[in-house]
Structures are given as structure tokens and as C-alpha cells.
Amino acid sequence: MKEKELIQIIKSTLNSEYIGDDCAYLKDLGIVISQDSLVEDVHFSLDYTTPYQLGWKSAAVNISDICASGAKPKYLTISLSLPNKVNESFVKEFYQGAKSVSNDVEIVGGDITGSDKIYISVCAIGLTNGRKISSRSNAKVGYKVIVSGEHGNSAEGLRLLQKGILTPEKFVRAHLMPVPQIDFSEYLAKNADFDYAMMDTSDGLADALIQIANSSGVAIKIDTSKIPHDTSLNMETVLYGGEDYGLVAAIPSEFACSYPVIGEVIAGAGLIIDGQKFVNIDNKLYNHFEEKNEN
């Protein structure tokens, strides 16, 4: 069982036009909306995550989804299911962390229930006024592919944390406290007068690229030497590590911007990495329904 297969079942069962991108774009309301969940011992461990860091990450990963749409992150609701081991100070620190990600995003409600371990579910809402909203199906032949943020750092941070290693801090912080790419998103959404494709790299850079390619009915060709990354990391980690929460976009080649260009959109199908073609990379990606350790 794979997450993408379940999403396809849900999409076909509901027959909904809104399911498929990082956010549902409710044009009649002028908003986008998204929801993500984090589960203790699947997505995080309290062995090396503080309540503040957990609150930060819970908010940040949902704000990242809003950024991937091009909308302005504005509101969050947070539902917590908590076991008896959790005390009042945990809750206070958690919300302090969640609140600190962005001064422009307000936490406006949620729910609290009891449970056997910590479950977190966050709903994020973004405003679309004055912005061009993206879709992963908007990549066109001739577009260039740009990215924001370094890739591979979070996966390396997780590897270190699982070994009890807290340095280099750069990698550990990238995993525990990712930074949503708000400026990148805003620049594109406010300046675009064209259709464009954009996704965050929560499940890995390569996964975002092949999803855009498949949804758009094109191929994406990339040069790994152009991908921003720490040179100490191997390219497998950079491409498939996940949880960096950078953004990748396919935009017209004539659109001027200062962000790194890592490739181009061409006719065909799949993902071409340094000349090698892939039509399916699922075996390289994390599967929530097979693994029990954090990713």
C-alpha cells in the first residue's frame, strides 16, 4: 500500500476537482486550504525533539503547503491528541514554537483530545488576492526549472539525530525547524502573468519533479550539479532525502529571477537526471505504510 495509491482512490471516489495539488484552491472563497498530520514515532521522536521544535515544525510544514500554491499563508488551526505523559508546559512550548514561524500567520483554533501517543493535525489557510495560484499540472515544454533552499540537509539531520549526534547544527536544525520559502513563493505569485507549476519538496526534490512532470504530461530534465546542496552530502540524499520544504517551480524561460535554474521542461515523460531517465522512483521514496521509524 502506498500513499499515492490511496490518494488516487480517494480522488476517484469523491470525484473532486480539488484533490491533487498541495492545496485545494477554493476560487469562490478566495482561499487555498491544506491539512497535514504528524504522528509520534512516525514523523518525530521526543527523544531529540523539544516541544518548541515540534510546534515550529508542525506549523512550518503546513505553511510550506500554502507557499507551494503561491497563496499568502494566513491562518492555522491545530488539533492535538495527547497522552497522559504530556504536561501543561509541553502545550505552552508547543504553541510558542508554532506561533514563532511567521508573524503573519495566526493560529485561530483547533481541538484537544486524549490518546495513547501524540497526534498533530494542522489545517492551513492562505489568501489568494493579488496572486497567481500554481498547479503541478501547469509545466510546459520550454519552461525552466528553478528551486529555493538547499536540499538533502534535513535527511542528513535526521540521520545524525538517530545516532545521537547533534552536529553539524546546520543539518540538525534543517530537520527539526525547517523554514518555509515564503519569499520565493510571494515573488512568483505576485509577478506571474502566466501559468506555472510549483510544489514543495517535503517528499524529496526528485519526487516533486516527477510529480510535476507526470501531472503536466511532460518530461523534466535536470543537471544535479546545479542543485543547491552541501557538498558533503551524496546526491541520493540530495534528490530523495525529503523534508527540506524547499520549493521547485517550472516557469517560462524568459521570466527573470535570481533563483538557481536546475533544469528544463521538455517533450516526453518522466524525470531525466544527468541524462538517465526515470519513469518511476517510488522505490527510492519513503512509504508511511511500510516504515515505522521517523522520516
Residue pairs with C-beta under 8 A, 6 or more apart in sequence:
1 289
1 290
2 282
2 287
2 289
3 287
3 288
3 289
4 282
7 19
10 19
11 19
11 20
18 24
18 25
18 26
20 136
20 137
20 215
21 68
21 69
21 134
21 135
21 136
22 34
22 65
22 68
22 69
22 136
22 199
22 200
23 32
23 33
23 34
23 65
23 66
23 68
23 69
23 71
23 124
23 126
24 32
24 33
24 34
25 32
25 69
25 128
25 133
25 135
26 32
26 33
27 128
30 127
30 128
30 129
31 71
31 125
31 126
31 127
31 128
32 66
32 69
32 71
32 125
32 126
32 128
32 133
33 123
33 124
33 125
33 126
34 62
34 65
34 66
34 69
34 123
34 124
35 62
35 121
35 122
35 123
35 124
36 61
36 62
36 65
36 121
36 122
36 124
37 43
37 119
37 120
37 121
37 122
38 44
38 54
38 57
38 58
38 61
38 119
38 120
38 121
39 117
39 118
39 119
39 120
40 46
40 117
40 118
40 119
41 117
41 292
41 293
41 294
42 288
42 292
42 294
43 294
43 295
44 54
44 57
44 294
45 294
46 54
46 118
48 161
48 164
48 176
49 57
49 176
50 93
50 97
51 89
51 90
51 91
51 92
51 93
51 94
51 97
52 93
52 94
52 96
52 97
52 100
53 97
53 176
53 177
54 94
54 97
54 118
54 120
55 93
55 94
55 95
55 96
55 97
55 98
55 99
55 100
56 97
56 98
56 100
56 101
56 176
56 177
57 97
57 176
57 177
57 178
58 78
58 94
58 97
58 98
58 120
58 122
59 76
59 78
59 97
59 98
59 99
59 101
59 102
59 105
59 107
59 122
60 101
60 177
60 178
60 179
60 180
60 245
61 122
61 178
61 202
61 245
62 76
62 122
62 123
62 124
63 73
63 76
63 101
63 102
63 105
63 124
63 180
63 182
64 178
64 180
64 181
64 200
64 202
64 245
64 247
65 124
65 200
65 202
66 72
66 73
66 74
66 124
66 125
66 126
66 185
67 73
67 180
67 181
67 182
67 184
67 185
67 200
67 247
68 134
68 185
68 198
68 199
68 200
68 247
69 126
69 133
69 134
69 185
69 198
70 128
70 131
70 132
70 133
70 134
70 185
70 188
70 189
70 192
70 198
71 126
71 127
71 128
71 131
71 133
71 189
72 104
72 126
72 127
72 128
72 129
72 131
72 186
73 102
73 104
73 105
73 124
73 126
73 180
73 182
74 104
74 105
74 106
74 125
74 126
74 127
75 105
75 106
75 107
75 108
75 124
75 125
76 98
76 105
76 106
76 107
76 108
76 122
76 123
76 124
76 125
77 107
77 108
77 109
77 110
77 122
77 123
78 95
78 98
78 107
78 110
78 120
78 121
78 122
78 123
79 110
79 111
79 112
79 113
79 120
79 121
79 122
80 91
80 94
80 110
80 111
80 112
80 113
80 118
80 119
80 120
81 112
81 113
81 114
81 115
81 118
81 119
81 120
82 90
82 91
82 112
82 113
82 114
82 115
82 118
83 114
83 115
83 116
83 117
83 118
84 114
86 118
95 107
98 107
99 107
101 180
102 180
102 182
130 190
131 186
131 189
131 190
132 188
132 189
132 190
132 192
132 193
132 194
132 195
132 196
133 189
134 188
134 189
134 196
134 197
134 198
134 249
135 195
135 197
135 215
136 197
136 198
136 199
136 211
136 212
136 215
136 216
137 197
137 215
137 216
138 195
138 196
138 197
138 216
138 250
139 196
139 197
139 212
139 213
139 215
139 216
139 218
139 220
139 250
139 265
140 195
140 216
140 218
140 250
140 252
140 265
141 218
141 265
141 266
141 267
142 252
142 253
142 264
142 265
143 196
143 197
143 250
143 251
143 252
143 253
143 264
143 265
144 250
144 251
144 252
144 253
144 261
144 263
144 264
144 265
145 209
145 220
145 222
145 248
145 249
145 250
145 261
145 262
145 263
145 264
145 265
146 248
146 249
146 251
146 257
146 259
146 260
146 261
146 262
147 201
147 205
147 227
147 228
147 246
147 247
147 248
147 249
147 259
147 260
147 262
148 181
148 184
148 246
148 247
148 248
148 259
149 179
149 181
149 184
149 201
149 228
149 244
149 245
149 246
149 247
150 174
150 228
150 229
150 230
150 244
150 246
151 201
151 205
151 227
151 228
151 229
151 238
151 239
151 241
151 244
151 246
152 229
152 230
152 233
152 237
152 238
152 239
152 241
152 244
153 170
153 171
153 174
153 175
153 229
153 230
153 233
153 244
154 171
154 174
154 175
154 178
154 241
154 242
154 243
154 244
154 245
155 175
155 237
155 240
155 241
155 242
155 243
155 244
156 171
156 174
156 175
156 230
156 233
156 237
156 241
157 171
157 172
157 173
157 174
157 175
157 176
158 175
158 243
158 294
158 295
160 166
160 167
160 168
160 171
160 172
161 172
161 175
161 176
162 293
162 294
166 172
170 230
171 230
174 244
175 243
178 243
178 244
178 245
179 245
180 245
181 200
181 245
181 246
181 247
184 247
184 249
184 259
185 198
185 247
187 257
188 196
188 198
188 249
188 251
188 257
191 255
192 251
192 255
194 251
194 252
194 255
196 249
196 250
196 251
196 252
197 212
197 215
197 216
197 249
197 250
198 247
198 248
198 249
198 250
199 208
199 211
199 212
199 247
199 248
200 208
200 245
200 246
200 247
200 248
201 207
201 208
201 242
201 244
201 245
201 246
201 247
201 248
202 242
202 243
202 244
202 245
203 242
203 285
203 286
204 239
204 240
204 241
204 242
204 284
204 285
204 286
205 227
205 238
205 239
205 240
205 244
205 246
205 248
206 239
206 240
206 271
206 273
206 278
206 281
206 284
207 240
207 242
207 281
207 285
208 248
209 220
209 222
209 248
209 263
209 271
210 220
210 270
210 271
210 278
210 280
210 281
212 220
212 248
212 250
213 219
213 220
213 265
213 269
213 270
213 271
214 269
214 270
216 250
216 265
217 269
218 265
218 266
218 267
218 268
218 269
219 265
219 266
219 267
219 268
219 269
219 270
219 271
219 272
219 277
220 250
220 263
220 264
220 265
220 266
220 271
220 272
221 263
221 264
221 265
221 266
221 272
222 262
222 263
222 271
222 272
222 273
222 274
223 262
223 263
223 274
224 235
224 238
224 239
224 262
224 273
224 274
226 260
226 261
226 262
226 263
227 238
227 239
227 260
227 262
228 260
229 238
236 284
239 273
239 284
240 281
240 284
240 285
242 285
242 286
242 295
243 295
248 262
250 265
251 257
253 264
266 272
269 279
270 277
270 278
270 279
270 280
271 277
271 278
271 279
271 281
272 278
286 295
